[in-house]
Amino acid sequence: MKKHAVQEPGPPKFATEQEEADWWASSAGRKFLKSLPASGKVKAPAGSKLVAKLAASRSVQIALRLPSPDIAKAREIAERKGIGYQTLLKMIVHEGLRRVERQS
């Protein structure tokens, strides 16, 4: 008698992108992400010490709507700096929060 390997439940098949986005934002999607093992290799981040610090810290995936011109400008600046635009946006949020916290 053959033994069948038990497969871990993964994300379901989605009919639309909206259905997929809703699932990943749901508690089931977050639970699935948390159940995944951390990757064994850590890629050395490019850029400043802040980029390295942000890459090493635990992060939570969110969805954020930004105006198209802001995304285009972020991509342009990030390309000049040699980093990804999402990394740049994360740095800007981090620095902005630190600045506001210091003003309080």
N, CA, C and O of each residue as an XYZ file, in Angstrom:
416
protein
N       0.838     -1.176      0.000
C       0.000      0.000      0.000
C       0.888      1.246      0.000
O       1.807      1.362      0.810
N       0.607      2.166     -0.907
C       1.402      3.377     -1.011
C       0.985      4.392      0.037
O      -0.199      4.583      0.316
N       1.990      5.035      0.607
C       1.701      6.116      1.547
C       1.693      7.416      0.768
O       2.593      7.674     -0.031
N       0.684      8.230      0.997
C       0.584      9.521      0.337
C       1.099     10.598      1.272
O       0.745     10.653      2.449
N       1.934     11.440      0.722
C       2.450     12.556      1.513
C       1.314     13.538      1.777
O       0.535     13.863      0.881
N       1.236     13.996      3.000
C       0.223     14.982      3.352
C       0.756     16.343      2.933
O       1.812     16.777      3.392
N       0.023     17.001      2.068
C       0.452     18.315      1.613
C      -0.102     19.379      2.537
O      -1.241     19.309      2.997
N       0.738     20.361      2.791
C       0.298     21.502      3.578
C      -0.745     22.272      2.776
O      -0.593     22.455      1.568
N      -1.798     22.720      3.441
C      -2.780     23.508      2.704
C      -2.157     24.832      2.288
O      -1.493     25.499      3.082
N      -2.375     25.191      1.066
C      -1.828     26.437      0.552
C      -2.952     27.373      0.181
O      -4.113     27.115      0.499
N      -2.622     28.442     -0.479
C      -3.655     29.369     -0.907
C      -4.587     28.681     -1.906
O      -4.136     27.869     -2.713
N      -5.859     28.993     -1.858
C      -6.786     28.400     -2.820
C      -6.586     29.004     -4.206
O      -5.871     29.994     -4.361
N      -7.209     28.412     -5.197
C      -7.201     28.986     -6.546
C      -8.191     30.144     -6.563
O      -9.274     30.046     -5.987
N      -7.823     31.237     -7.221
C      -8.661     32.430     -7.226
C      -9.198     32.693     -8.620
O      -8.500     32.496     -9.615
N     -10.454     33.142     -8.685
C     -11.082     33.460     -9.962
C     -10.693     34.864    -10.427
O     -10.589     35.118    -11.627
N     -10.480     35.771     -9.477
C     -10.160     37.154     -9.822
C      -9.055     37.668     -8.912
O      -8.784     37.088     -7.860
N      -8.419     38.762     -9.326
C      -7.395     39.384     -8.493
C      -8.000     39.935     -7.205
O      -7.370     39.896     -6.147
N      -9.227     40.451     -7.302
C      -9.887     40.991     -6.118
C     -10.132     39.894     -5.086
O      -9.948     40.105     -3.887
N     -10.546     38.726     -5.560
C     -10.767     37.591     -4.661
C      -9.458     37.198     -3.987
O      -9.434     36.892     -2.795
N      -8.365     37.207     -4.756
C      -7.060     36.877     -4.193
C      -6.624     37.923     -3.161
O      -6.139     37.576     -2.085
N      -6.800     39.204     -3.499
C      -6.424     40.279     -2.576
C      -7.216     40.172     -1.277
O      -6.666     40.351     -0.191
N      -8.503     39.881     -1.393
C      -9.343     39.736     -0.198
C      -8.867     38.572      0.667
O      -8.848     38.673      1.894
N      -8.478     37.451      0.018
C      -8.033     36.289      0.789
C      -6.732     36.594      1.527
O      -6.600     36.270      2.707
N      -5.757     37.222      0.831
C      -4.484     37.524      1.481
C      -4.676     38.508      2.629
O      -3.922     38.471      3.602
N      -5.673     39.389      2.533
C      -5.935     40.363      3.598
C      -6.751     39.756      4.733
O      -6.860     40.357      5.802
N      -7.325     38.576      4.519
C      -8.166     37.941      5.541
C      -7.299     37.273      6.610
O      -6.083     37.159      6.457
N      -7.935     36.842      7.676
C      -7.198     36.156      8.739
C      -6.610     34.836      8.230
O      -5.540     34.426      8.680
N      -7.293     34.171      7.304
C      -6.771     32.918      6.750
C      -5.480     33.164      5.972
O      -4.532     32.387      6.081
N      -5.440     34.233      5.194
C      -4.237     34.564      4.437
C      -3.073     34.917      5.345
O      -1.946     34.477      5.121
N      -3.350     35.718      6.376
C      -2.292     36.089      7.320
C      -1.799     34.865      8.090
O      -0.602     34.722      8.340
N      -2.727     33.985      8.462
C      -2.351     32.769      9.187
C      -1.452     31.894      8.313
O      -0.472     31.322      8.791
N      -1.800     31.796      7.026
C      -0.980     31.017      6.102
C       0.431     31.599      6.010
O       1.407     30.850      6.070
N       0.555     32.918      5.865
C       1.873     33.547      5.771
C       2.705     33.312      7.027
O       3.907     33.057      6.949
N       2.056     33.401      8.177
C       2.783     33.204      9.436
C       3.242     31.760      9.598
O       4.212     31.496     10.308
N       2.547     30.813      8.939
C       2.899     29.402      9.074
C       4.089     29.013      8.204
O       4.676     27.949      8.400
N       4.449     29.863      7.245
C       5.563     29.551      6.357
C       6.888     29.672      7.095
O       7.060     30.570      7.919
N       7.823     28.774      6.805
C       9.128     28.889      7.456
C       9.893     30.073      6.886
O       9.709     30.458      5.731
N      10.742     30.633      7.708
C      11.596     31.729      7.249
C      12.603     31.162      6.270
O      13.050     30.026      6.432
N      12.965     31.928      5.261
C      13.938     31.437      4.281
C      15.290     31.291      4.955
O      15.625     32.047      5.867
N      16.049     30.333      4.510
C      17.341     30.048      5.111
C      18.406     31.074      4.786
O      19.292     31.329      5.602
N      18.332     31.663      3.608
C      19.367     32.599      3.195
C      18.878     34.026      3.355
O      17.740     34.352      3.017
N      19.747     34.861      3.871
C      19.435     36.280      4.005
C      20.270     37.025      2.980
O      21.499     36.988      3.023
N      19.605     37.697      2.066
C      20.299     38.444      1.027
C      20.798     39.751      1.621
O      20.048     40.468      2.285
N      22.042     40.049      1.384
C      22.604     41.296      1.887
C      21.934     42.465      1.178
O      22.014     42.576     -0.045
N      21.273     43.340      1.936
C      20.585     44.454      1.299
C      21.564     45.499      0.778
O      22.625     45.735      1.355
N      21.171     46.112     -0.328
C      21.978     47.193     -0.885
C      21.606     48.486     -0.177
O      20.515     48.604      0.380
N      22.495     49.435     -0.197
C      22.146     50.750      0.330
C      22.687     51.017      1.712
O      23.694     50.449      2.134
N      21.993     51.897      2.403
C      22.456     52.431      3.674
C      22.224     51.476      4.842
O      21.647     50.399      4.689
N      22.690     51.906      6.007
C      22.456     51.131      7.230
C      20.972     51.065      7.543
O      20.495     50.069      8.086
N      20.222     52.139      7.199
C      18.784     52.135      7.435
C      18.113     51.056      6.590
O      17.206     50.375      7.069
N      18.546     50.892      5.344
C      17.996     49.845      4.484
C      18.259     48.486      5.116
O      17.363     47.643      5.164
N      19.472     48.263      5.599
C      19.814     46.992      6.238
C      18.983     46.767      7.495
O      18.515     45.655      7.740
N      18.798     47.812      8.287
C      18.014     47.701      9.516
C      16.555     47.368      9.199
O      15.949     46.517      9.850
N      16.001     48.043      8.199
C      14.613     47.785      7.824
C      14.445     46.392      7.249
O      13.426     45.743      7.486
N      15.432     45.924      6.497
C      15.354     44.594      5.900
C      15.410     43.516      6.973
O      14.794     42.460      6.830
N      16.150     43.779      8.052
C      16.308     42.784      9.107
C      15.116     42.749     10.055
O      14.890     41.731     10.710
N      14.355     43.824     10.144
C      13.249     43.857     11.091
C      12.028     43.125     10.538
O      11.831     43.034      9.326
N      11.232     42.617     11.438
C      10.019     41.904     11.056
C       9.031     42.920     10.489
O       8.857     44.003     11.048
N       8.396     42.574      9.396
C       7.457     43.504      8.784
C       6.116     42.818      8.538
O       6.019     41.591      8.524
N       5.109     43.623      8.349
C       3.752     43.155      8.093
C       3.334     43.680      6.733
O       3.524     44.856      6.420
N       2.768     42.802      5.933
C       2.328     43.204      4.605
C       1.032     43.995      4.708
O       0.095     43.575      5.385
N       0.980     45.155      4.025
C      -0.231     45.961      3.984
C      -0.499     46.362      2.541
O       0.369     46.251      1.675
N      -1.698     46.821      2.306
C      -2.045     47.384      1.001
C      -2.265     48.872      1.205
O      -2.990     49.283      2.111
N      -1.642     49.666      0.369
C      -1.714     51.108      0.509
C      -1.903     51.719     -0.867
O      -1.110     51.464     -1.774
N      -2.935     52.515     -1.030
C      -3.171     53.173     -2.314
C      -2.474     54.525     -2.311
O      -2.673     55.342     -1.412
N      -1.653     54.746     -3.332
C      -0.942     56.007     -3.486
C      -1.210     56.543     -4.886
O      -1.432     55.767     -5.816
N      -1.191     57.860     -5.042
C      -1.384     58.433     -6.380
C      -0.277     57.968     -7.332
O       0.876     57.820     -6.929
N      -0.637     57.742     -8.583
C       0.325     57.280     -9.597
C       1.555     58.181     -9.713
O       2.667     57.667     -9.831
N       1.393     59.512     -9.682
C       2.594     60.362     -9.773
C       3.568     60.139     -8.607
O       4.782     60.235     -8.786
N       3.034     59.841     -7.417
C       3.902     59.574     -6.264
C       4.694     58.281     -6.465
O       5.879     58.213     -6.138
N       4.033     57.263     -7.004
C       4.716     55.993     -7.276
C       5.800     56.201     -8.332
O       6.916     55.699     -8.198
N       5.459     56.943     -9.378
C       6.436     57.214    -10.441
C       7.654     57.954     -9.884
O       8.790     57.629    -10.229
N       7.422     58.938     -9.031
C       8.522     59.705     -8.435
C       9.357     58.800     -7.518
O      10.585     58.890     -7.506
N       8.694     57.935     -6.759
C       9.415     57.012     -5.869
C      10.289     56.058     -6.694
O      11.428     55.780     -6.319
N       9.764     55.565     -7.801
C      10.551     54.671     -8.658
C      11.770     55.397     -9.233
O      12.863     54.836     -9.307
N      11.566     56.641     -9.634
C      12.657     57.439    -10.200
C      13.764     57.656     -9.162
O      14.943     57.457     -9.453
N      13.378     58.062     -7.965
C      14.359     58.312     -6.899
C      15.052     57.015     -6.493
O      16.269     56.984     -6.311
N      14.274     55.951     -6.353
C      14.839     54.661     -5.941
C      15.849     54.159     -6.969
O      16.888     53.608     -6.603
N      15.551     54.346     -8.242
C      16.480     53.909     -9.284
C      17.811     54.662     -9.163
O      18.882     54.072     -9.311
N      17.731     55.960     -8.896
C      18.956     56.751     -8.722
C      19.768     56.271     -7.521
O      20.999     56.283     -7.544
N      19.057     55.845     -6.466
C      19.737     55.383     -5.251
C      20.173     53.925     -5.347
O      20.953     53.453     -4.519
N      19.671     53.210     -6.353
C      20.038     51.808     -6.516
C      19.313     50.877     -5.573
O      19.839     49.826     -5.205
N      18.095     51.257     -5.173
C      17.283     50.410     -4.297
C      15.897     50.265     -4.914
O      15.567     50.962     -5.873
N      15.100     49.375     -4.376
C      13.733     49.197     -4.847
C      12.840     50.335     -4.359
O      13.084     50.924     -3.306
N      11.806     50.636     -5.138
C      10.938     51.753     -4.751
C      10.152     51.443     -3.484
O       9.855     52.353     -2.711
N       9.810     50.174     -3.254
C       9.095     49.840     -2.018
C      10.006     50.008     -0.810
O       9.558     50.424      0.259
N      11.273     49.689     -0.977
C      12.244     49.917      0.101
C      12.356     51.399      0.383
O      12.402     51.818      1.540
N      12.402     52.194     -0.676
C      12.463     53.651     -0.503
C      11.239     54.156      0.258
O      11.371     54.952      1.188
N      10.054     53.698     -0.132
C       8.836     54.133      0.551
C       8.840     53.707      2.019
O       8.394     54.456      2.888
N       9.342     52.504      2.289
C       9.428     52.035      3.675
C      10.382     52.924      4.477
O      10.115     53.244      5.635
N      11.495     53.318      3.852
C      12.452     54.207      4.517
C      11.810     55.560      4.817
O      11.990     56.114      5.901
N      11.062     56.086      3.854
C      10.418     57.390      4.036
C       9.412     57.334      5.179
O       9.364     58.243      6.008
N       8.612     56.278      5.229
C       7.638     56.136      6.324
C       8.373     56.034      7.659
O       7.997     56.689      8.632
N       9.419     55.214      7.701
C      10.185     55.035      8.942
C      10.782     56.356      9.421
O      10.662     56.711     10.594
N      11.421     57.073      8.512
C      12.032     58.352      8.884
C      10.984     59.380      9.290
O      11.200     60.151     10.225
N       9.859     59.395      8.598
C       8.779     60.324      8.945
C       8.208     60.044     10.327
O       7.935     60.971     11.090
N       8.026     58.775     10.648
C       7.513     58.413     11.977
C       8.503     58.809     13.070
O       8.107     59.304     14.125
N       9.790     58.587     12.811
C      10.807     59.004     13.802
C      10.800     60.506     14.001
O      10.937     60.984     15.127
N      10.640     61.262     12.910
C      10.628     62.731     12.985
C       9.416     63.204     13.788
O       9.546     64.080     14.643
N       8.255     62.640     13.523
C       7.037     63.034     14.243
C       7.168     62.669     15.718
O       6.759     63.435     16.589
N       7.735     61.508     15.995
C       7.894     61.075     17.377
C       8.825     62.030     18.150
O       8.574     62.326     19.318
N       9.882     62.501     17.509
C      10.798     63.434     18.155
C      10.136     64.778     18.451
O      10.469     65.439     19.435
N       9.194     65.178     17.593
C       8.514     66.456     17.778
C       7.502     66.412     18.932
O       7.134     67.445     19.491
N       7.072     65.219     19.268
C       6.059     65.071     20.340
C       6.634     65.294     21.706
O       5.914     65.205     22.701
